[in-house]
Amino acid sequence: MEINADVRPIKGKIIELTERDVKIEFYGRMGMLRVPLRMLICGKHPEVGDEVELKMSYVILKSNGR
Amino acid sequence: MSITPETANQHKNDPAVVCCLTQEGTIISPADLEDPAIFPDLEESGLLTIPENVLTIGQVLGKKLVKTVDALTPITPDMIEGGMEEETKPEVIKGNGVAEEEAVSNAIGKGNVIRIHIEEGKGINLEIPAIVTTATAVEPAARPEEEFRKEEKIEDRVKRTLLMREFDVKEVRLGDETSFENGILTIRKTLAEDALKADPLAKKMEIDIITPDNKNVFTNTIMDVIPIATKVEGAIGEGITHVLSGAVVILTGVDESGIQVHEFGSCEGIIGEKVRFGRPGCPDENDIMIRIHVTIQAGTGMERRGPYAAHKVCDAVIQEIREVLKKKDPSEAARVIEYKDVERVGRPRVVIVKEIMGQGAMHDNVILPKEPAGVLGGRPNVDLGNIPVVLSPNEVRDGGIHALTCIGPASKENTRHYFREPLVNLVAEDEEVNLVGVVFVGSPQVNEEKFYVSERLGALIEAMGVDGAIVTTEGFGNNHIDFASHIEQIGKRGIPVVGVTYAAYQGQLIVGNKYMDAMVELNKDPNGMESEILGDNTLTREDAERALAMLKAKMAGVEIKPAPKKWDQSVIEKNQELIRNAKK
C-alpha cells in the first residue's frame, strides 16, 4: 500500500522552556515535542505560550529495533 | 525567468536554455535565457532535458535565432543563424574531474593564465596537473616579483614563542597521593570528594581509569575531552607549558535523577563504539582515559549552572595534577614543541573565524582561563554577549578555549579540539599566508542578537585589513543563520571568504547568500547524519587542507565551481584527491 504521508505545517505552543530546550505541544492535543534551543529559530526570546510552527508528516514505522 | 547580464557572465560556460517562447529572428540576450542554477530541479522534474550538442550561454549571446522555440528549449547549433562554426564547437575537456561541492576549477591566478586553443579535433583529453589548480595557485604569480626583490627580502617577525614540553604517561593509578614519577601518574583517591567543594551543585564524583586495551566499558554521555596541561612560565599563549601525552581526561555526567547532562545528542554507550578515536577533539587510540563522572543536582542539567558545575569540579581534579606537572624537571620531557606566532611579512593576511555556541546552558565556552584548557579565570562567551574575541594562534594552541560543548556528539568541538585545532595549526604553519589571528564569535539564540554580533564581526574583520578569511562553525541548527551572516559580512567587504561546516543531510543549510560560494563540508558519516559517535564529523587535518587550498584559490581569483544542489560525498573525496595529488 502506498501511503501518501506528505509533509505539512503543524502548529503548537511552547509549554515548557529551559536554558537548554523547549517543549512544544501540538494543537489538538496531538502530542509533544522537545527540542534543544539550537533547533528553534526565533526573532525574539521564546516564552511559554508562544506559538510555533514546523512541518511534519505522519510517523511511519520503518523496521524492528535492534 | 530571464537572467541579468551579470548572471549570464557568471554562467557563460553553462548550457543556454530559453526561458520563454522565443520568436524566430530574436537576437539572443540574457533576458531570453533561463537561470542555469535551477536546471537540476527542472531536470529532476522532467521539464528539461539537455542534449549533448547544446550551446553555452557565452556562445549564443548576440546570435540570431532562426526558428521560434518553446519555453525551456535548450539552444542547439541548428537554431542559430549560420549554425556554429567548426572551431567554436564546444570541446569536452577532461581535466581532473573537478566537479566540486566547493571546488577549485582549472583556471589559475591573475596574470598566470593557461590558454588552450583547439583549432580542430576529436576525442581530445587534456590532463592538467592538480598542482596548478590548488594550493599553489598563488605561488607562480608571486615568484618573479620575489626574485626581482631578492636583495631586499624582509625577514618574518616572530611575535611570541610558546614552548610545550610533553611528558609521556605510561600508566595511571588511583592512590593516596597525587604524583607523577617515571611515567606513572597517580591520582589521589580522596580528590573525588574534595573536588566537589568547587561547586555545591556537584553532588558526587567518581574517578576511574579506562586503558586503551579495555574499551568495552559503558560510558555516560561524554561532556568533554580535556588535555592535562599547565603553565610553568608566562601567560596562555607564550612562555612554557607542560602537557601530559598518552593520557587525557574525559568528563561524563548525569543529574541526580539519572538524566544525562547532555540529554540531547548524548553519546552514552560502549566507549569503544561511541568515540571516533584519533579525531583532534577525541582521545587517541592508545590514550589512557581518566574518566571523571560527575552527578549534579537534579534538574540543573537544563540550566547553565549545572553543566558548568560539572566542568568546575572536574577542573579542580585536573588542577591537583597540574601542580605536580608544573614541577617536573624539563630534562624528563619526551618532546619539546615550539609554537611561534609569526608575522609573515608580505604574505596575504588571513584570519580564521570560529563560530562557537552561545545559546546558553552547555552551549557556552570559557575563553582564556588561567591554566591551559582550564576553567577558572576564563570568561564564558555567553557572559561576554557573544561578541567576537580575538586570540592569537598560540593562545588557541595553548588551551585558550575550554568548551562546555553540547549537541551533537559527532559535530561538537571538545576542549581538546581547540588544543589541537587542525585548521589553526595548518594555517599558522603555512608559509604562503600570514595568519593574523583567530576570532571566536558566539552564536546567540535570537536572530536579532545573531545579526548584532555578526555585524560587529564584519566591522572587526574590516579593521583587521585581511586579504582572506575562513569561517567555521560546529554542528548545525540555528547557528547556521549567523554562520551565513558572518560569511556575508566578510564577503560584502570584498574579502575572499571560505565557509566550513557540517551540513550533509541532517544539517542542511537553511539560509544562504551569494558569498557562500566556497564551502567545505565536514561530514564523514556515509548517510550524512549526526552519527552519535563523538567527534565523527568534526574538522580534521584533511578538511583544513581543503579549506586553505580553497581560500588560496579564491584569493588568487580562481573561479570556483558551484556546488551540486544536494550533498554528495564524492565531491569531497574528489577535492581531497586533488590535494593529495598536489602534495605529491
Interface residues (C-beta under 8 A of the other chain):
Chain A: T18 E19 R20 D21 V35 P36 L37 R38 M39 L40 I41 C42 G43 K44 H45 P46
Chain B: E263 F264 G265 G301 M302 E303 R304 M357 Q359 G360 A361 M362 H363 C406 I407 Q445 V446 N447 E448 G475 G477 N478 N479 I481 I510
